[in-house]
Amino acid sequence: METKPDTLDPLAQLEVAPEEEYALLELRLDWPYDLEIYPEHRQLWLRMFVLTEDPLSWIADRGETWATANVSDEVLEVDVYLLLDLVRRELEEADGDLGVAVGRYASTVMHAALTYEEILITGEYPNLALRGELPRLIDYLDGDTGGFRTPEIQVKRPWGPVGFGALMDLVQDAFGVIDLDQSPVVLTPVEPADPGCKACKGESFDFPSALAEARQNFCEAHSDMAVELNTIRIGHARQSNFAGWRAIDKAAMRINKLSEPYFAPQPPRIVGPTPNRNDPCPCGSGRKYKRCHGA
């Protein structure tokens, strides 16, 4: 019988972390029921992840914790990432109380999400924070937490690989928004229909991972459609944030222990409309702005 994640001991999970791999553990945080703090426009969901290693560690001064937000019609989802070594140090300081150890990070982000909800739901917050026009969601750890207290901690998902969604979050925090259309895909029917092709049956596929996996069993016509759609969406995402997309590419290779591309994209340090002349060029070339797009 498969063990349910919420019956697993979160402290035991931290002890058995696969430290030779890039892995991710998702924790579930349950706040006290008497909190009378609600967002104005969306349901506010917080997801917390522990990472064995940072896939973007080639970037200097990365820190050990990151947070970003994703918006849908009904939900404002805030995702928090902590490195395993940080969590273990915080546990020592908190005498083994995991709620205290990670709660200060969660409560800081929850309070910030409520404070900046109006801007978060526009999708512009990551770019504004990157330019220094607003604080990062994880800033002010010792500041006001808006009434949030110590949460109860359970395991929501045990250790597993670092997926595309986590990479997108980490890169968005470091490089700003990447405009990738991740809406589910239903491909146009074709004649004659192939009974072994799920696309011919009108099924919906999450993009990009589920579509890529399902495509192996598509009929030829739907396989070609999937390739074309992928090319269009990825092309648009790349154009929207070239350095960020190159960072996803490099991090994905690193996670899968493949040969990494030689380039090491650096986040733009922008205060105002253009980088400083000696800052890394936002295009991800690795050259200074004055010797690249600022020439």
Buried (B, 14 or more C-beta within 10 A) or exposed (E): EEEEBEEBEBBEBBEEBEEEBBBBBBBBBEBEEEEEEEBEEBEBBBBBBBBBBBBBEBBEEBEBBBBBBBBEEEEBBBBBBBBBEBBBEBBEEBEEBBBBBBBBBBBBBBBBBBBBBEBBBEEBBBBBBBBEBBBBBBEBEEEEBBBBEBBEBBBBBBBEEBEBBBBBBBBBBBBBBBEBEBEEBEBEEBEEBBEEBBBBEEBBBBBBEBBBEBBEEBBEBBBBBBEEBBEEBBEEBBEBBBBBBBBBBBBBBBBEEEEBEEBBBBBBBBEEEEBBEEBBBBBBBBBBBBEBEBE
